[in-house]
Amino acid sequence: MPISLAVLEQIIREAGDIAMRHFKNLDNVEVIKKSPRDLVTEADVAVEAFLKQALAKAYPQYGFWGEESGQSDDQFNRWVVDPIDGTHSFAKGQYFWSISIALEIAGELVAGSVYAPALDDLYIAAKGKGATKNGKAISVSSEKSLDASMIATGFACLRSYLVENNLKRFCRIAEKTTGQRRFGSAAMDLCLVADGQVDAFWEQELNLYDVAAGALIAKEAGGTVTDFKGNEGVFPKQILVTNGGIFDQILLLM
């Protein structure tokens, strides 16, 4: 194991404290539009600055890729970070947003953590070691029927005004399932699959920092991680994560 999960937990919890100080004072938090439908707040910037410094101090051998500050020189072995995944939810005072940190070594995800400070839920995993939520082992659901499944998705594609979007796919799958959710944080959505709270999640037009940690957590909890054609691996532009039991059924609707 190239890092200590205890150190990773300490760092992400400290980042959560910074985020929560801003969250409790939203009236005074600056919100900037990166594009007409894409926001960044001063909390995103502050959390990422802390993570960049703290991770470099603890593990100077790794590079860094953050949503707000971009990529450092070393990208072969790197931290992949989303300081606040679900910025719209954060800015509206909703609780469903998270901090996501993953460690990628030579293209392979080896450790990851997703922390939802407003909920105080911490997910963490290491390759081959399983996944936990708040210190307890978690696993995907045992549901085998798509008709009885709870599914989640998102619409990052609509922020970019893409013609090839998720609306028709959502309608096809929604008609075949018993419950549908759109929470607003892909990192957390993946953790909900890992924890058995939803049976599948898919989305398109994401970035690696949105899904890296959550995908590892879901896989270590027993889930499947593929693109829309069933190819195994983390494909942010087309990611489908399931409990395994409904994988073949939902794949037919992709």
C-alpha positions as CSV (number, residue, x, y, z in Angstrom):
1,M,0.0,0.0,0.0
2,P,1.7,3.2,-1.2
3,I,-0.1,5.4,1.4
4,S,-1.7,5.3,4.8
5,L,-5.5,5.3,4.7
6,A,-5.5,6.9,8.2
7,V,-3.5,9.8,6.9
8,L,-5.9,10.1,3.9
9,E,-8.8,10.1,6.3
10,Q,-7.3,12.9,8.4
11,I,-6.6,15.1,5.4
12,I,-10.0,14.7,3.9
13,R,-11.7,15.4,7.2
14,E,-9.7,18.5,7.6
15,A,-10.7,19.6,4.1
16,G,-14.3,18.9,5.2
17,D,-13.9,21.3,8.2
18,I,-12.8,24.0,5.8
19,A,-15.8,23.3,3.5
20,M,-18.2,23.4,6.4
21,R,-17.0,26.7,7.6
22,H,-18.0,28.2,4.3
23,F,-21.2,26.1,4.1
24,K,-22.4,27.5,7.4
25,N,-21.8,31.1,6.1
26,L,-23.2,30.8,2.6
27,D,-24.5,34.4,2.5
28,N,-20.9,35.6,2.5
29,V,-19.5,33.0,0.1
30,E,-18.6,34.3,-3.4
31,V,-20.1,32.3,-6.3
32,I,-18.6,32.6,-9.7
33,K,-19.9,31.2,-13.0
34,K,-17.3,29.3,-14.9
35,S,-19.9,29.0,-17.7
36,P,-23.7,29.8,-17.8
37,R,-24.5,26.5,-16.0
38,D,-21.2,25.7,-14.2
39,L,-20.4,27.3,-10.8
40,V,-17.3,27.6,-8.6
41,T,-17.3,29.0,-5.1
42,E,-14.5,30.3,-3.0
43,A,-15.0,27.2,-0.9
44,D,-14.0,25.0,-3.9
45,V,-10.8,27.0,-4.3
46,A,-10.0,27.0,-0.5
47,V,-10.6,23.3,-0.1
48,E,-8.5,22.5,-3.2
49,A,-5.6,24.7,-2.1
50,F,-5.6,23.0,1.3
51,L,-5.6,19.5,-0.3
52,K,-2.9,20.3,-2.7
53,Q,-0.7,21.5,0.1
54,A,-1.5,18.8,2.6
55,L,-1.2,15.9,0.1
56,A,2.1,17.3,-1.2
57,K,3.5,17.6,2.4
58,A,2.4,14.0,3.3
59,Y,3.4,12.4,-0.1
60,P,5.7,14.7,-2.1
61,Q,6.4,11.9,-4.6
62,Y,2.9,12.2,-6.2
63,G,1.6,14.7,-8.7
64,F,-1.7,16.5,-8.4
65,W,-4.8,17.0,-10.6
66,G,-7.5,19.2,-9.2
67,E,-10.7,20.4,-10.8
68,E,-9.9,24.1,-10.0
69,S,-6.1,24.4,-10.3
70,G,-5.4,21.9,-13.0
71,Q,-2.5,19.5,-13.4
72,S,1.0,19.6,-11.9
73,D,4.0,18.4,-13.9
74,D,4.0,14.8,-12.7
75,Q,0.9,13.1,-13.9
76,F,2.1,9.5,-14.0
77,N,1.5,9.0,-10.3
78,R,-1.0,11.5,-9.0
79,W,-3.8,12.6,-6.7
80,V,-7.0,13.2,-8.6
81,V,-9.2,15.6,-6.6
82,D,-12.6,17.2,-6.8
83,P,-12.7,19.7,-3.9
84,I,-16.5,20.0,-3.9
85,D,-18.5,17.6,-6.1
86,G,-22.0,19.0,-6.2
87,T,-21.1,22.7,-6.1
88,H,-24.7,23.7,-7.1
89,S,-26.1,21.7,-4.1
90,F,-23.5,23.3,-1.9
91,A,-24.3,26.8,-3.0
92,K,-28.0,26.2,-2.4
93,G,-27.5,25.0,1.1
94,Q,-28.4,21.4,0.3
95,Y,-26.5,18.6,2.1
96,F,-25.7,16.3,-0.8
97,W,-22.2,17.3,-1.9
98,S,-18.8,15.8,-1.3
99,I,-15.0,16.0,-1.4
100,S,-13.3,13.3,-3.6
101,I,-9.7,12.2,-3.5
102,A,-8.2,9.3,-5.4
103,L,-4.6,8.1,-5.9
104,E,-3.8,6.9,-9.3
105,I,-0.5,5.0,-9.9
106,A,0.6,4.4,-13.5
107,G,-3.0,4.6,-14.6
108,E,-4.4,2.4,-11.9
109,L,-6.6,3.6,-9.1
110,V,-5.2,2.3,-5.8
111,A,-6.9,4.3,-3.1
112,G,-9.8,6.7,-2.7
113,S,-12.0,8.5,-0.3
114,V,-15.2,10.4,-0.6
115,Y,-16.4,12.6,2.3
116,A,-19.8,14.3,2.6
117,P,-19.2,16.8,5.4
118,A,-22.7,18.0,5.8
119,L,-23.8,14.4,6.3
120,D,-20.6,13.3,8.1
121,D,-20.4,10.2,5.9
122,L,-16.9,9.1,5.0
123,Y,-16.2,6.4,2.4
124,I,-12.8,5.0,1.8
125,A,-11.2,2.1,-0.1
126,A,-7.9,0.7,-1.2
127,K,-7.4,-1.7,-4.1
128,G,-7.9,-5.3,-3.0
129,K,-8.8,-4.2,0.6
130,G,-12.6,-3.6,0.3
131,A,-14.5,-0.5,1.1
132,T,-15.9,1.1,4.3
133,K,-18.4,3.8,5.3
134,N,-17.6,5.4,8.6
135,G,-15.3,2.6,9.5
136,K,-17.6,-0.3,8.7
137,A,-17.3,-2.6,5.7
138,I,-19.9,-2.0,3.0
139,S,-21.1,-4.0,0.0
140,V,-23.4,-3.5,-3.0
141,S,-27.0,-4.6,-2.9
142,S,-28.2,-8.1,-3.7
143,E,-31.0,-6.9,-6.0
144,K,-31.3,-9.0,-9.2
145,S,-34.4,-7.5,-10.8
146,L,-34.2,-4.3,-12.8
147,D,-38.0,-3.9,-12.2
148,A,-37.4,-3.7,-8.5
149,S,-34.3,-1.6,-8.6
150,M,-33.5,2.0,-7.4
151,I,-31.3,3.8,-9.9
152,A,-29.5,7.1,-10.0
153,T,-28.2,9.3,-12.7
154,G,-27.1,12.8,-13.5
155,F,-27.1,15.4,-16.3
156,A,-23.7,16.9,-16.6
157,C,-24.3,16.7,-20.4
158,L,-27.0,19.4,-20.2
159,R,-24.6,21.9,-18.6
160,S,-22.6,21.7,-21.8
161,Y,-25.7,22.0,-24.1
162,L,-24.8,18.7,-25.8
163,V,-27.3,17.3,-28.3
164,E,-26.3,13.8,-27.4
165,N,-27.6,13.9,-23.8
166,N,-29.0,11.6,-21.1
167,L,-32.7,12.4,-21.4
168,K,-33.8,9.6,-23.7
169,R,-31.6,7.1,-21.9
170,F,-33.1,8.2,-18.6
171,C,-36.6,7.7,-19.9
172,R,-35.9,4.2,-21.2
173,I,-34.4,3.1,-17.8
174,A,-36.9,5.0,-15.6
175,E,-39.8,3.1,-17.2
176,K,-38.2,-0.2,-16.3
177,T,-37.3,0.6,-12.7
178,T,-39.2,1.1,-9.4
179,G,-37.3,4.2,-8.2
180,Q,-35.2,7.0,-9.8
181,R,-33.0,9.5,-8.1
182,R,-30.9,12.5,-9.1
183,F,-28.8,13.6,-6.2
184,G,-26.3,16.0,-7.9
185,S,-22.9,14.5,-6.8
186,A,-21.5,11.7,-9.0
187,A,-18.9,10.9,-6.3
188,M,-21.6,10.3,-3.8
189,D,-23.8,8.5,-6.3
190,L,-21.1,5.9,-6.8
191,C,-20.7,5.5,-3.0
192,L,-24.5,4.9,-2.7
193,V,-24.1,2.0,-5.1
194,A,-21.2,0.7,-3.0
195,D,-23.4,1.0,0.1
196,G,-26.4,-0.7,-1.4
197,Q,-28.6,2.4,-1.2
198,V,-29.1,2.4,-5.0
199,D,-28.6,-0.5,-7.4
200,A,-27.0,1.3,-10.3
201,F,-25.8,4.7,-11.4
202,W,-24.8,6.0,-14.8
203,E,-23.8,9.4,-16.3
204,Q,-22.0,10.8,-19.3
205,E,-19.6,13.7,-19.9
206,L,-18.0,13.7,-16.5
207,N,-14.3,14.1,-15.7
208,L,-12.0,11.6,-13.9
209,Y,-11.9,13.8,-10.8
210,D,-15.7,13.4,-10.5
211,V,-15.6,9.6,-10.4
212,A,-12.2,8.3,-9.6
213,A,-12.5,7.7,-5.9
214,G,-16.2,6.7,-6.0
215,A,-15.5,4.2,-8.8
216,L,-12.8,2.5,-6.8
217,I,-15.1,2.4,-3.7
218,A,-17.9,0.9,-5.7
219,K,-15.7,-1.8,-7.2
220,E,-14.1,-2.7,-3.9
221,A,-17.7,-3.1,-2.5
222,G,-18.4,-5.7,-5.2
223,G,-19.8,-3.5,-7.9
224,T,-19.2,-3.4,-11.7
225,V,-17.6,-0.4,-13.3
226,T,-17.9,-0.1,-17.1
227,D,-18.7,2.1,-20.0
228,F,-22.1,2.0,-21.7
229,K,-21.0,-1.0,-23.8
230,G,-19.9,-3.1,-20.9
231,N,-16.1,-2.5,-21.2
232,E,-14.5,-2.7,-17.8
233,G,-12.7,0.3,-16.4
234,V,-13.3,3.9,-15.4
235,F,-14.6,5.9,-18.4
236,P,-15.8,9.3,-17.1
237,K,-17.4,10.2,-20.5
238,Q,-19.6,7.1,-20.2
239,I,-19.7,5.5,-16.7
240,L,-22.1,2.7,-15.6
241,V,-21.8,1.4,-12.1
242,T,-24.0,-1.4,-10.8
243,N,-24.4,-4.0,-8.1
244,G,-23.6,-6.7,-10.6
245,G,-27.0,-8.4,-10.2
246,I,-28.8,-6.0,-12.6
247,F,-25.8,-5.3,-14.9
248,D,-26.9,-7.3,-17.9
249,Q,-30.4,-6.0,-17.7
250,I,-29.5,-2.3,-17.5
251,L,-26.8,-2.6,-20.1
252,L,-29.4,-3.5,-22.7
253,L,-31.0,-0.1,-22.2
254,M,-27.8,1.9,-22.5
